[in-house]
């Protein structure tokens, strides 16, 4: 079973996006990973807010429950 999403990028698109992300962070891979983690956290927060705004009836139960966040799991 493949872990890749159905609408995945082509390999060349991923390579280009990775190169652009690293270049945007001055060539520092560690800073790139940190920036991507911050961006991912922001998007997860937005997703949680949107899930809270959509009624269960409208979604007909199709929305998965929000994932437990790591910082919430530790506390």
N, C-alpha and C positions, 0 to 999 in steps of 0.2 A: 504494500500500500504506500503510495507516494504522499509525502508531507507537503508537497507544493500545492498552493492554491490553484483553483481552476483557471482563474484569469491571471496567470503569472506573466511576468515580463519575459521577454526573450533574454537570453544570456547576455547578448551584446548591450541591451538596454540596462540590465542590472550593472554590468561593468561600467558603463558610461555614468550611471547615476552614482555609483560608488566613487568613481574618480572625481566627479563633481563635488560630492560631499567632502571628500578628503581635501580637495583643493580649497573649498570654502573654509576649512578649518586650518589653513596654512600648512597642509601636508602632515599634520599630526594625527595619527590614527587613534590615539587615546582620546583626544579632544573630539574627534569625529564621533566616536562611540558615545561619549558623554552627551554630545549635542543630539544624537539620534534618540538616546534614552529620554532626554527632556522632551523632545518632540513627541515621542510615543506616549509619555505620561500625559501630556497635554491632550492628545487625541483620545486617550482612554477616559479622561475626565469629561471631555465633551460628549463622548458616547454614553457615559453614565447619566449625564444630565438629560440627554435626549431620550434615553430609555425611561427615565423617570417621568418625562412629559407625555409619553405615548401611553394611552390607556391599554389595559390588557385586552379589552374587548375589541379595540381597533386592530391590535396586532394579532388577535386570535391565538395568543400563546406562542407565536412564532419567534419571539425574541428570547434568546437564551438569557438566563440570569447573569447579572454582571459578575465578572470574575473578581475573586477576592484579591485585593491589592496586597502586595508584599508587606508594605508598611503597616497595614491593618492586621495582617496575619501575625506579625510579631508582637503586637500589643495586647 
